[in-house]
Amino acid sequence: MKILVTGAAGKLGRAVVADLVEHGHTVFAVDQTTPADSPAQGATVLDLTDFGQVMEAFLGIDEHESGFDAVVHLAAIPAPGRTANHATFANNVVATYNVFAAARHAGVRKVVWASSETVLGLPFATLPPYVPVDEEYSVRPESTYSLGKAAEEEMARHFARWEPEASLIGLRFSNVMNVEDYERFDTWQETPEAREWNLWGYIDARDGAQAVRLAAEASDRRGAEVFIIAAADTVMRRETKDLLTGRHAAIPVQGDVSGRTTLLSIERARRELGFDPQHSWLDHHDAQQ
């Protein structure tokens, strides 16, 4: 496939580009900075809040051809608090609209884009209705960043309604980690409350990339869909049931919480996309000891 990837210079973007290229896809990488070490064939600096630039990327810029089979949209201010709230909303939501609209105009029917675990209600000052949390309950954004992601999910539903043959898959990524990030995990083991804000979840960037590729390659899906993408385990060494204490003991349990299993349910992604996370922080950490 020929795939346009936005946000290619980011933590997840680099892993996604590497994974797509490794699996034989041709990638046109764009970002606000040039990812010099990207394995993609070509990299271009674009402002995704400028619709003209986004449209030109889809239609071809000089030697970069058009005719993409899919777009993977990862570019965004990546978390709350990185800049003023209005700037986060204006950047992220406008950029996503531009990508969705340009894809529609260019006839690209496969869009995979980065939503966020935050729409589940993070940082869970109000407890979730049950655990493991899944895609079944309504979004409950608690920050402007998350509100933007909720707006993007709603936009995706309408773009899919306008183009019944289109597939817009939003991946609700948990906290993305690289291997070097695992050095910090031991600092949380005696203070689990430090990571309760996302129910102790994370996703290895390489497994996040796997999910992106599987979504892009899924040829039989139509409409707007969302999937939680997280590691199979938590950031803690202790068993998951032992984390559900104090105020968390009041949360109804409606699924498997045995062992160290994640409280961010990836069952739908497993079942419908074939997602199968291969990387655990604990395996890597203990291998370094």
N, C-alpha and C positions, 0 to 999 in steps of 0.2 A: 504494500500500500504506500501511497504518497501522502504524508501527514504533515500538516502545519502545526507546530508546537509553540505556544506562547509561554512566556515565563521560563524559557529554556535555560537561563543562567541561574535559576534558583536552586535551593536544596533538592526539592522534589524534581524540578525540571531537568537537572543534570542526570539524575537517575533514570528518568523517563526516556530522555533522548538516547542514553546509552543502551537501555533495554530494547527500545524499538529498533535501533540500528543493528544490535546483536541478533535480533530475530528477523532481519532481512528487509525491514521497511526503510524507505527513503524519507528523511526528515528535513523540513525547512524550519530552522529554529529562529525565533524572534524574541527580543526582550528589550529593555531600556538600556542594557549594557551588552557588549559583545562577549558571549561565552567563549573565550579564546581556546579553551581546552575541550570544547564540545566535539563529539564524534560526528555531529550532523554534517551533511553536505551543504554548507553555506549557513551563515548566520547574519541576521540583519537587525539593526536597531530601529525600533518603531515606538511611537506613542499610541497606545491602543485607545486612548480617549479621543483621538482624532479619527473620525469615521473614514475620511479619505485615505489615510494611511493604511487602515485595516482593510478597506476594500481593495486597495492596490496590491496588498500582500496576497489576497486571494486570487486576483486576476493576473498577477505576474509583475515582478520588479526586475527589469533588465534581463539578466541571464537566468533569473529564477522563474521557472515555468509555472503556469497555473494548472488547473485540473487536479486539485487535491481530492483524495478519497475520504479524508477525515480531517477534523481539527481537534487538537487537544489544547484546551484553554486553561492554563495554570497561572497566568500572570495576575498578580493582585498585591495590594498591601496585605501581608500575610496574617495579621493578627490585630486584635484590639490594642490601642494605646501606642501604636507606632507613629501616629501623627494625629492631627485634630480630627474629631469624629466626622465633621462635614467633608473633610478632604478624603478620608477613607471611603465614605459612601460615594462621593462624586467620582472618585477614581475607579473603584471596583465595579459599581453597578453600571456606569457608563461604558467601561471597557467590555464588560460581559454583553451588554446590549449590542455594542458594535460588532463583536465577534458573532453573536447569534444572527444579527441582521445581515452581515456580510456573507456568512455561510449560506443563508437563505438566497440572497441575490446571486451568489456564485454557483448555486446548485449543489452545495456540499451538504449531504443529508445525514452525515454522521458527525455528531458533536459530543465530545467527552470533556467535562469541565469540573473544576475543583469547587465543590461546595465545602461544607465544614461540619465537624462534630458540634460546633457551637450552637447550631440550630436546634439541637436536642434539649437545650436549656442551660448550657454551661454559663457560669461556673456552678450551677446547681445550688444556689442559695435557696431556691425552692426545689425540693426533692423531686426526682422524676417519678412518674406514676407507677413504675415497676422497673425491675432489673432482671436480666440484662435489657438495656434500652435497645429499641429497634426503630424501624422506619414507620411503624404503624400509628404512632400518636402524632398529633399536629405539632408543627414547629412552634417553638417558644423562645424567640431571640431575646437575649438579655443585654445585648450591647449593640452599638451602631454597626460594628463590623458584622455581627451575626444577623442584624436586621437586613443588611445588604445581601447576605447570602440567601436569606429567606425570600427577598425580593427577586433574586436571580432564579431561584427555584420556581417561583410563580411565573416569571417571564418564560422560562423553559416550557412550562405547561402550555402557554398560549402559542409560542412558536411551533410547538409540536401539533397543536390543534390546527394552525394555519397550513401546515405541511404534513399531512397524514403519513407520508412515506418517510418522514424524518425520524431519527433516533437521537434524543438528547439525554445523555446519561450524566447525572450529577453524582460525584463521588464525595461522600462526607468523610473526608480524611481526618483521622485522629492526629495527634501531635507528631509531626514527622521528625524522625531521628536518623542521623548517620552513625556509623560505627564509632567515631570519636566521641559522640554524645553519651555513649554508654558508660564512660568513666564517671559521670555524675550520678548514676543510679544508686550507688551505695549510700550516698548522702541522704537519701530519702527513707532508708529502711527503718530507722527508729522514729521517724516522724511522718507516718503515712498521710496525715492531714495536709502535708505539703502538696500532695498530688490528688487530693480528693476532688478537686475542681473539675476534672474530666473522668472521674471514676477510675483513676489509675491507668488510663489507656495511653497507647502510643502506636506508631506504625513505622517500621523500618522503611527507609526511602526505597530500597530495592523491592520490597513487597508492594509499596504504593505504586511503583512503576509497573509491576506485574498486573495490578488491578486496572491501570490505565490501558495497558496493551490488550488485556482480555476484553475490556469494554469497547475499544476501538475495533477489534477483530470480530465482535459479535454481529453477525450479518442478519440475524433473524429478529432483531428487536426493533420495535417501533414505539413512538410516543416519548413522553418525558418520564424518566425514572430516576430514583435516587437509591444509593447503596451506601451503607456504613462500611468504611474501610479502616480496619484496625489490626494490630497484631493479635495472635491467638491467645496471648497471655497478657498479664499486667506488668507494670513497672516494679512490682514488689516481689520479694521472695516468699512472703507468707501466703497461705492459701486465701483464695478470694473470699470464702465465707467468713474468714477471720477479719476481713476489712469491713464487713457489714455490721459494725458495732456502733454504739452511741446513737446519734440521730439517724444513721443509715440503717439501723436495725428495724426502723419503721417502714422501710420500703418493701412492698410486696415482691417476692421472688417468683418469677414466672418462667423460669428456664434453668438451664444447667449453669451452676456456679461451682462445680466440683474442681478440685485441684487449684491451679492458678489461672483458670480460664478468664478471658476478658469479660467485662461487664458492658462492653459496647458490642452488641450482637453482630457477628459477621455471617450469620447463617444464610441470609438472603443472598449475599454476594457469593458465598460458597455454592449455593444451590443453583443460582441463575447465571452467574458469570464463570463459575469454575474457579473462583479465587481460592488460593491455598497458600497462606503465608508460610514462608520457608525460614524466616529469620527471627530468632529470639535474642533479646539483649543478654539473657542469662547464659546462653550457649557461648556467645562471644566473650562475655566478661569472664566466665570461668575458664575458658580456654587460654586466657591471658595470664591466669594466676600461676 
